[in-house]
Amino acid sequence: MLRRHHLVVSERRGSHVFYRLADPRIRELLAVARALLLTMLSEDRDRLSEAEGLPAIPGADGRAEARTEGDADGRSGG
C-alpha cells in the first residue's frame, strides 16, 4: 500500500526486498503525526483518569434494583 501510494520505493536484492522513503520529507511528516497522536493519547488518558473519579451510578453493576410499587413507570408511589 505504501509503495502503491509512492511513499516508499522498493529494491529487490536476491530474495530480500528493501524499502526506503520515497521523499525525505515523509520522515518529518511521520514525526509530526507521531507527536500529535501522543498528545491526543495523553489528553485522553487525563480525561479517563478524571472519569474514573466520578461517583458510582446506583444499579450500574448489572444487578436489578428492588423497586417499590409505582416505580416501574417512573413515578413515585403515593
N, C-alpha and C positions, 0 to 999 in steps of 0.2 A: 504494500500500500504506500509506504514512504517513497519507494522508488517510482511507482506509478505517478505520484504527485510531484516528482522531481525534487524531493527534499534530500534524498541520498542518491549516490551513484554506487554501482557495484562493479567489482572486478573479480573475475574468476581466476584462481591460480591453482591448477590441478583440481583436486576435489574440494577445495576451500573457496568460499566466496567472501570477499572483504568489502565492507561498506564504509563510505565516508560521506560527510555532509556535502551537499551539492554547492552550498554557499556558506562561507564562514559566518555570515550574519545570523544564520539559523541558531548557532550556539548562543548568541546574545538573546534571541527570541526565547529559546528554551530556558535560559537563566531568569529572564523576566517572568515568564509563565510560572516557573517553579516558585519564585519569591511571592508572586501573587497568590498562588494556591496555598502556600504555607501560611500566609497572613490570614486567608479566609478560614483555614482549618483551625488556626489559633483562636480566631474570633468565635467560631462555632463551639470550640471547647469551652471558652469562657461562658457562652450562653448556656451550654449544657450544665456547667457547674452551678450557674445561677438557678436553673430549672430544678436541679436535684435538691435545692434548698427549699423548694416550695412545700407547703403543708400537704399532708396526705389527703386524698379525696375519700370520704367515707363510702364504703361499698365498692371501691375500685379494685379490690383484691380478687374479684371474680365471684365472691360469695354473695348470695342474695341476702338482703337485709330483711329483718322481720318488719312487716307492715301492719299498721293498725287499720281498722275499718275506715274507709273513706280516703286512705292514702293512694289507692290504686288509680284514682282519676286525677290525682294532683291536688285535691282539696283536702284540707284538714277536716277531721271528723267533728261533728257538732250538731 
